[in-house]
């Protein structure tokens, strides 16, 4: 959720903002990247933009 409401963040920024150990953050971020929910560029992580789902009346 933090990445949804913020600019791209480094592992240090995520650690400081979320108070989660870096060794815990890495596997979480890897899981989110595998699911295409988060992308990494250089040393920053960003929430992947997701297309809006169509509502029933949009069909």
Secondary structure as UniProt FT lines:
FT   HELIX           3..5
FT   STRAND          9..10
FT   HELIX           11..18
FT   HELIX           22..34
FT   TURN            35..36
FT   STRAND          38..41
FT   TURN            42..43
FT   STRAND          44..47
FT   HELIX           56..58
//
